[in-house]
Structure formats: C-alpha cells, structure tokens
Amino acid sequence: MAERLLIVDDEEEIRELLENYLGSYGFEVEAVADGQAMREALKAAPYDLVLLDLGLPGEDGLTLARELRNDSRLGIVIVTGRGQPVDRIIGLEIGADDYVAKPFELRELLARVRSVLRRLKAAAPAAESPTTGRDDLLVFEGWQLDLAARSLSRPDGEPVALTTGEFELLSIFARNPNRALSRDELMDFIHRREAGPFDRSIDVQVGRLRRKIERDPARPEMIKSVRGVGYQFTPRVSPG
C-alpha cells in the first residue's frame, strides 16, 4: 500500500508542486491550505506523514505541530519559509521529526520524507511484538529501555513518552555507553546526514531527552557534554 502524505501549506503553487512531485514517486498525496482543513483530512483518512508550513492563516503552524504530536505518532516534517534558528529549535522541541527551510531542493525534501518514513516503518512491527528478548531490554540506573516495544520506563515503572527521534537518540547512547559520540555520528544515525556548522537539531533533542530522564537537566549526570566532541552516556548499561 502506498504511503500517504498530507501537505499543509497556504501557497497554492507549493501545494501543487509538492503534490505532483511526491505523487510521481508513488506516494498518495493530499494538499490542504490551513489547520481546519488539516483536521478534517486527518479525520477522513489515515496518513503516514504531514508536511507542515509554519506561516499559515488563522493558526500558527507550531501550534498545529504541537497538536499533531500530542494526538498522534505520525511523521511531521516542517517545511517553511521561516529560516530563523529559533523556529527550527522550537519545531524540533515540539516533536517534529525534521525541518526543511524554503526555498528547498525537491530531491532533498524527498530524501528527508523517506528517511522519516523509514524510521516510522521500522518502529511499527517492533511495537506490535508480544515478547521481548533479553538483548532487547537495556537497563540503566533502574530505567528500562525496551528496544522491541520502543518504550522507556522510569525506575518506578512509570512509562515515559518519547518521540521517534528521542527514542533513537537514547538507543544509540544506551548501545554505546561511556563512548564520546560526535554530533556528526548522532546526526548520521538519526537523520542519515552530517550536521552542518550551524545545525543544532542534535543539541535540541539532547536537551529534550535530558528533561525526561535527568534528575536535574541543568546539571546532567547521564548524558554528559564532551567539549569539542559531542555527548557521552555515562550510566552502566546491562541487559534486562
């Protein structure tokens, strides 16, 4: 079955361009102009990923991105003319899977969409698995990271909601304890690309993850910053 994409953009030219281009690569694509039309489309049919503009009439795209992330696990790629770093950071903090600034190269956008969909598709079968082998359960300081179910539990057993990017980031940390990982290594693992000189998306996701697992995110004990390199996961990790 073809993967379904929903484009939310108030520019008719952009909607037609993306609808035709992505449709030519086998996707089922629908395009709408605002938040209300987006909600109606999502109620009418299931979608795998939303390409969301930020500068929409009536409702800000960041508000819609937050609503999407709270209500569903579908992929979110922000596609917008707002090129300021603050917009990128806020979008990623809300839980968007990727961020593409206009004007964009169509082939790059296609690659980003495919990358997000691959990660989501890889997650789906594991989430349906009824059992978990020992190698799929990693324990650190009482926390339990279930790689098969793609879930995280606190030491008291309370589940912690993670976005796709947060789960993959924690997974690579837990599989490589006490190893200093560069931003390029982390970016390649999560987004299949290197970090640019001004790309802070890994830092944003690390900050978001710290707020969920650290006692004091301002003084992290598990995800340490390594000056000039990147980050290091310090807890002892063992199979469950």
C-alpha positions in Angstrom: 0.0 0.0 0.0 1.3 3.4 -0.9 2.3 5.7 2.0 0.0 8.7 2.5 1.3 12.2 2.8 -0.7 15.3 3.8 0.7 18.7 2.7 -0.5 21.7 4.8 0.5 25.0 3.1 -1.4 28.2 2.2 0.6 28.7 -1.0 -1.3 27.0 -3.9 1.8 26.9 -6.0 3.7 25.0 -3.3 0.8 22.6 -2.8 0.6 21.8 -6.5 4.4 21.4 -6.8 4.7 19.0 -3.9 1.5 17.1 -4.7 2.8 16.4 -8.3 6.4 15.8 -7.4 5.8 13.5 -4.4 2.9 11.8 -6.2 5.3 10.9 -9.1 7.3 8.8 -6.6 4.4 6.6 -5.6 3.1 8.4 -2.6 -0.6 9.1 -2.2 -0.7 12.9 -1.6 -3.4 15.3 -0.5 -2.8 19.0 0.0 -4.8 21.5 2.1 -4.4 25.2 2.9 -5.0 25.6 6.7 -5.3 23.9 10.1 -9.0 23.3 9.9 -8.7 21.5 6.6 -5.8 19.5 8.0 -8.0 18.3 10.9 -10.8 17.3 8.5 -8.4 15.4 6.3 -6.9 13.5 9.2 -10.4 12.6 10.4 -11.4 11.4 6.9 -8.4 9.1 6.3 -5.2 7.8 7.8 -1.9 9.5 6.9 1.7 8.5 7.5 3.3 11.9 7.4 2.4 15.6 7.4 4.5 18.2 5.6 3.5 21.4 7.6 4.1 25.0 6.8 4.5 27.4 9.8 3.1 30.6 8.3 -0.5 29.5 7.9 -3.5 31.8 8.0 -5.5 31.8 11.3 -3.4 29.3 13.2 0.3 29.2 13.7 2.0 26.1 12.3 3.9 25.5 15.5 0.6 25.2 17.4 -0.6 22.7 14.8 2.7 20.7 15.1 2.2 20.5 18.9 -1.4 19.4 18.4 -0.3 16.7 15.9 2.4 15.4 18.2 0.1 15.3 21.2 -2.6 13.4 19.3 -0.7 11.0 17.1 2.6 9.3 16.2 2.6 10.2 12.5 5.7 11.8 11.0 5.9 15.6 11.0 8.3 17.4 8.6 8.1 21.2 8.9 8.5 22.9 5.5 8.6 26.7 5.9 10.0 30.0 4.8 10.9 30.8 8.4 14.6 30.2 8.3 15.4 31.6 11.8 17.2 29.1 14.1 14.6 29.8 16.8 11.8 28.4 14.6 13.9 25.3 13.8 14.6 24.8 17.5 11.0 25.3 18.7 9.7 23.0 15.9 12.1 20.2 17.0 11.4 20.7 20.7 7.7 20.3 20.0 8.4 17.0 18.4 8.7 17.5 14.7 10.8 14.7 13.0 12.6 17.1 10.6 12.7 20.7 9.4 13.2 22.0 5.8 13.5 25.7 5.0 12.2 27.2 1.8 13.4 27.5 -0.8 14.3 23.8 -0.8 15.7 21.3 -3.2 13.0 18.8 -4.1 15.3 15.9 -4.1 16.5 16.8 -0.6 12.9 17.1 0.6 12.1 13.7 -0.9 15.1 12.2 0.9 14.0 13.7 4.2 10.5 12.4 3.8 11.8 8.9 3.0 14.1 8.9 6.0 11.4 9.8 8.4 9.1 7.2 6.9 11.8 4.5 7.2 12.2 5.2 10.9 8.5 5.1 11.5 8.1 1.9 9.5 10.9 0.3 11.4 9.1 1.2 14.6 5.7 -0.3 13.7 6.5 -4.1 13.6 8.5 -3.9 16.9 5.7 -2.1 18.7 3.4 -5.0 17.8 5.8 -7.7 19.1 4.2 -9.5 22.1 7.5 -10.6 23.6 10.9 -9.1 24.3 14.2 -11.0 24.4 16.9 -10.1 27.0 19.0 -8.5 24.3 16.2 -6.1 23.5 15.9 -4.8 27.0 18.5 -2.4 28.3 18.6 -1.3 32.0 20.5 1.7 33.3 20.1 3.2 36.8 16.7 1.5 37.2 15.4 2.8 33.9 14.3 0.2 31.3 14.7 0.8 27.6 12.7 -1.8 25.6 14.1 -1.8 22.1 11.5 -4.2 20.7 8.5 -2.3 22.1 10.3 1.0 21.6 9.4 2.2 25.1 11.0 3.6 28.1 10.1 3.1 31.8 11.2 5.0 34.9 12.7 3.1 37.9 9.2 3.2 39.4 7.8 1.5 36.3 6.0 4.7 35.0 6.2 4.8 31.2 7.8 7.9 29.5 6.6 9.1 26.2 9.4 9.5 23.6 9.3 10.9 20.1 10.9 8.8 17.3 14.0 11.0 17.4 14.3 10.9 21.2 13.9 7.1 21.2 16.6 6.6 18.5 18.9 9.0 20.3 18.6 7.2 23.6 19.0 3.9 21.8 22.4 4.8 20.3 23.5 6.2 23.7 22.5 3.1 25.5 24.2 0.9 23.0 27.4 2.9 23.3 27.8 3.7 27.0 30.9 5.7 28.1 31.8 6.4 24.5 32.0 10.1 23.3 29.8 10.4 20.3 30.2 13.3 17.9 27.2 15.3 16.6 28.0 14.0 13.1 27.8 10.4 14.3 24.5 11.1 16.1 23.1 13.0 13.1 24.1 10.3 10.7 22.4 7.7 12.9 19.1 9.6 13.4 18.8 11.7 10.2 21.2 9.9 7.8 23.1 13.1 7.2 26.0 15.0 8.7 25.5 18.0 11.0 26.1 21.4 9.3 28.2 24.0 11.1 25.0 25.8 12.5 22.8 22.7 12.8 21.6 22.4 16.4 19.0 19.7 16.0 21.0 17.2 17.9 21.6 19.6 20.8 17.8 20.3 20.8 17.0 16.6 21.0 19.6 16.0 23.7 18.1 18.9 25.7 14.6 17.4 25.3 15.8 13.9 26.3 17.6 15.3 29.4 14.4 16.9 30.6 12.8 13.5 30.5 15.5 11.3 32.2 17.8 13.5 34.2 17.2 14.4 37.9 18.4 18.0 37.1 18.5 18.7 33.3 20.7 21.8 34.0 23.3 19.5 35.7 23.1 16.3 33.6 24.6 13.2 35.1 23.7 10.6 32.5 24.1 12.5 29.2 27.3 14.5 29.6 28.6 17.1 27.2 32.1 16.4 25.9 33.8 19.7 24.9 34.8 19.7 21.2 33.3 16.3 20.5 29.6 15.9 21.4 28.0 13.8 24.1 28.7 10.8 26.3 26.2 8.4 28.0 27.7 7.6 31.4 25.5 5.0 33.2 26.4 1.4 33.3 24.0 -0.4 30.9 23.1 -4.1 31.2 20.7 -6.5 29.5 17.3 -6.8 31.2 
